[in-house]
Protein backbone atom coordinates (compact mmCIF):
# COMPACT_ATOMS: atom_id res chain seq x y z
CA UNK A 1 0.00 0.00 0.00
CA UNK A 2 1.07 3.54 -0.61
CA UNK A 3 1.71 5.76 2.40
CA UNK A 4 0.30 9.15 1.38
CA UNK A 5 0.04 11.89 4.01
CA UNK A 6 -1.22 15.49 4.11
CA UNK A 7 1.40 18.08 4.96
CA UNK A 8 0.71 21.79 5.52
CA UNK A 9 3.40 23.54 3.51
CA UNK A 10 2.70 27.17 4.45
CA UNK A 11 0.02 29.48 5.82
CA UNK A 12 -1.40 30.18 2.33
CA UNK A 13 -3.29 26.90 2.57
CA UNK A 14 -1.05 25.07 0.17
CA UNK A 15 -1.38 21.33 0.49
CA UNK A 16 1.10 18.74 -0.66
CA UNK A 17 1.17 14.97 -0.70
CA UNK A 18 4.24 13.02 0.25
CA UNK A 19 4.77 9.29 0.12
CA UNK A 20 7.30 6.82 1.41
CA UNK A 21 6.52 4.58 -1.59
CA UNK A 22 9.44 5.01 -4.00
CA UNK A 23 7.22 3.80 -6.87
CA UNK A 24 4.57 6.49 -6.39
CA UNK A 25 4.06 9.17 -9.01
CA UNK A 26 2.97 12.24 -7.08
CA UNK A 27 1.24 15.34 -8.44
CA UNK A 28 2.46 18.88 -7.96
CA UNK A 29 1.15 20.53 -4.80
CA UNK A 30 -2.34 22.02 -5.04
CA UNK A 31 -3.23 25.39 -3.57
CA UNK A 32 -6.65 26.19 -2.13
CA UNK A 33 -8.08 29.31 -3.64
CA UNK A 34 -11.56 29.58 -2.19
CA UNK A 35 -13.67 26.67 -1.02
CA UNK A 36 -12.44 23.32 -2.26
CA UNK A 37 -9.61 22.36 -4.59
CA UNK A 38 -9.80 18.84 -5.98
CA UNK A 39 -7.00 17.07 -7.77
CA UNK A 40 -6.40 13.46 -8.79
CA UNK A 41 -2.93 12.08 -8.14
CA UNK A 42 -1.87 8.93 -9.95
CA UNK A 43 -0.12 6.61 -7.56
CA UNK A 44 1.34 3.53 -9.19
CA UNK A 45 2.28 0.49 -7.15
CA UNK A 46 4.88 -2.06 -8.20
CA UNK A 47 2.27 -4.73 -9.01
CA UNK A 48 -0.09 -2.57 -11.12
CA UNK A 49 -0.44 -3.85 -14.67
CA UNK A 50 -1.89 -1.70 -17.47
CA UNK A 51 -2.24 -3.02 -21.02
CA UNK A 52 -2.98 -0.79 -24.00
CA UNK A 53 -4.51 -2.23 -27.17
CA UNK A 54 -1.01 -2.08 -28.71
CA UNK A 55 0.71 -3.88 -25.80
CA UNK A 56 2.28 -7.30 -25.91
CA UNK A 57 -0.21 -9.57 -24.20
CA UNK A 58 -3.17 -8.37 -26.26
CA UNK A 59 -4.78 -10.84 -28.65
CA UNK A 60 -6.99 -9.50 -31.44
CA UNK A 61 -9.29 -12.04 -33.12
CA UNK A 62 -11.38 -11.26 -36.19
CA UNK A 63 -11.06 -8.92 -39.12
CA UNK A 64 -13.46 -6.20 -38.02
CA UNK A 65 -11.10 -4.17 -35.77
CA UNK A 66 -9.94 -0.70 -36.83
CA UNK A 67 -7.31 1.52 -35.16
CA UNK A 68 -8.40 5.11 -34.47
CA UNK A 69 -7.57 8.24 -32.51
CA UNK A 70 -10.65 10.17 -33.67
CA UNK A 71 -12.22 10.53 -30.22
CA UNK A 72 -10.05 11.92 -27.42
CA UNK A 73 -9.74 10.23 -24.03
CA UNK A 74 -7.90 7.10 -25.12
CA UNK A 75 -4.99 5.53 -23.26
CA UNK A 76 -1.69 5.28 -25.16
CA UNK A 77 -1.41 5.97 -28.88
CA UNK A 78 -4.92 5.01 -30.02
CA UNK A 79 -7.84 2.64 -29.51
CA UNK A 80 -9.46 -0.01 -31.67
CA UNK A 81 -13.11 -0.49 -32.46
CA UNK A 82 -15.19 -3.20 -34.07
CA UNK A 83 -18.78 -4.04 -34.89
CA UNK A 84 -20.92 -7.17 -34.66
CA UNK A 85 -20.59 -8.93 -38.00
CA UNK A 86 -22.23 -12.11 -36.71
CA UNK A 87 -18.81 -13.51 -35.78
CA UNK A 88 -18.86 -14.94 -32.25
CA UNK A 89 -15.05 -15.03 -32.19
CA UNK A 90 -14.55 -11.32 -32.96
CA UNK A 91 -12.80 -10.18 -29.76
CA UNK A 92 -9.88 -8.43 -28.12
CA UNK A 93 -8.31 -10.16 -25.12
CA UNK A 94 -5.99 -8.41 -22.65
CA UNK A 95 -3.74 -10.97 -20.93
CA UNK A 96 -1.66 -9.51 -18.08
CA UNK A 97 1.45 -11.10 -16.63
CA UNK A 98 0.58 -10.61 -12.96
CA UNK A 99 3.72 -10.49 -10.77
CA UNK A 100 2.03 -11.87 -7.64
CA UNK A 101 -1.04 -13.82 -6.61
CA UNK A 102 -3.69 -11.82 -4.77
CA UNK A 103 -6.84 -9.77 -5.09
CA UNK A 104 -6.87 -7.31 -7.97
CA UNK A 105 -9.37 -4.72 -9.18
CA UNK A 106 -9.93 -5.09 -12.91
CA UNK A 107 -10.58 -1.79 -14.71
CA UNK A 108 -11.31 -1.10 -18.36
CA UNK A 109 -11.15 2.08 -20.42
CA UNK A 110 -12.75 3.21 -23.69
CA UNK A 111 -13.66 6.31 -25.67
CA UNK A 112 -17.35 7.22 -25.71
CA UNK A 113 -19.39 8.49 -28.61
CA UNK A 114 -23.03 8.30 -29.73
CA UNK A 115 -22.29 5.44 -32.17
CA UNK A 116 -20.81 3.17 -29.46
CA UNK A 117 -22.43 -0.01 -28.22
CA UNK A 118 -24.77 0.29 -25.26
CA UNK A 119 -24.36 -3.45 -24.67
CA UNK A 120 -20.66 -4.30 -25.05
CA UNK A 121 -19.93 -7.70 -23.46
CA UNK A 122 -16.74 -7.95 -21.39
CA UNK A 123 -15.54 -11.16 -19.76
CA UNK A 124 -13.17 -11.17 -16.79
CA UNK A 125 -11.53 -14.60 -16.70
CA UNK A 126 -10.00 -15.58 -13.34
CA UNK A 127 -9.19 -18.77 -11.37
CA UNK A 128 -12.77 -19.11 -10.03
CA UNK A 129 -14.41 -18.76 -13.46
CA UNK A 130 -15.66 -16.03 -15.78
CA UNK A 131 -17.72 -12.97 -14.92
CA UNK A 132 -19.44 -11.26 -17.86
CA UNK A 133 -20.34 -7.57 -17.73
CA UNK A 134 -22.40 -5.63 -20.26
CA UNK A 135 -21.28 -2.01 -20.46
CA UNK A 136 -22.66 1.10 -22.13
CA UNK A 137 -19.81 2.62 -24.13
CA UNK A 138 -21.75 5.79 -24.94
CA UNK A 139 -20.82 6.85 -21.37
CA UNK A 140 -17.63 7.14 -19.25
CA UNK A 141 -15.29 8.57 -21.88
CA UNK A 142 -11.59 8.20 -21.07
CA UNK A 143 -11.95 7.03 -17.46
CA UNK A 144 -11.05 3.78 -15.75
CA UNK A 145 -14.27 1.87 -15.11
CA UNK A 146 -13.99 -0.82 -12.41
CA UNK A 147 -15.49 -4.19 -13.36
CA UNK A 148 -14.51 -6.64 -10.61
CA UNK A 149 -12.38 -7.27 -7.53
CA UNK A 150 -11.34 -10.92 -7.33
CA UNK A 151 -8.42 -13.27 -6.69
CA UNK A 152 -5.86 -13.99 -9.39
CA UNK A 153 -2.82 -16.23 -9.61
CA UNK A 154 0.60 -14.93 -10.60
CA UNK A 155 1.40 -15.27 -14.29
CA UNK A 156 -0.69 -15.14 -17.46
CA UNK A 157 -3.76 -17.20 -16.55
CA UNK A 158 -6.10 -14.19 -16.20
CA UNK A 159 -7.64 -12.06 -18.93
CA UNK A 160 -10.24 -9.51 -19.93
CA UNK A 161 -12.01 -10.31 -23.20
CA UNK A 162 -14.07 -7.67 -25.05
CA UNK A 163 -16.50 -9.07 -27.63
CA UNK A 164 -18.72 -7.63 -30.38
CA UNK A 165 -21.31 -10.39 -30.78
CA UNK A 166 -24.87 -9.16 -30.29
CA UNK A 167 -23.91 -5.49 -29.93
CA UNK A 168 -25.85 -2.53 -31.31
CA UNK A 169 -22.98 -0.18 -32.13
CA UNK A 170 -19.20 0.00 -32.31
CA UNK A 171 -17.31 -1.69 -29.47
CA UNK A 172 -14.10 -0.01 -28.31
CA UNK A 173 -11.11 -1.88 -26.89
CA UNK A 174 -8.65 0.68 -25.53
CA UNK A 175 -6.96 -0.50 -22.33
CA UNK A 176 -7.32 -2.78 -19.32
CA UNK A 177 -5.79 -2.56 -15.86
CA UNK A 178 -5.20 -4.86 -12.89
CA UNK A 179 -4.57 -3.05 -9.60
CA UNK A 180 -3.80 -4.92 -6.36
CA UNK A 181 -6.45 -4.37 -3.68
CA UNK A 182 -5.56 -1.38 -1.52
CA UNK A 183 -3.86 0.49 -4.36
CA UNK A 184 -5.18 3.51 -6.36
CA UNK A 185 -6.43 5.26 -8.30
CA UNK A 186 -7.30 7.82 -5.64
CA UNK A 187 -9.05 11.15 -5.67
CA UNK A 188 -7.87 13.47 -2.91
CA UNK A 189 -10.03 16.42 -1.90
CA UNK A 190 -8.53 19.27 0.11
CA UNK A 191 -10.84 21.54 2.07
CA UNK A 192 -10.00 24.68 3.96
ABEGO torsion letter per residue (X at the ends): XBBBBBBBABAAGBBBBBBABAABBBBBBBBBABEBBBBBBBBBBAABBBBBAABBGBBBBEAABBBBAABBGBBEABBBBBBBAGBAABBBBBBBBBABBEBBBBBBBBBBBAABBAABBBBBBBAAEBBBBBBBAABGBGBBBBABBBBBBBEAABBBBBBABGBABBBBBABBBBBBBGBOBBBBBBBX
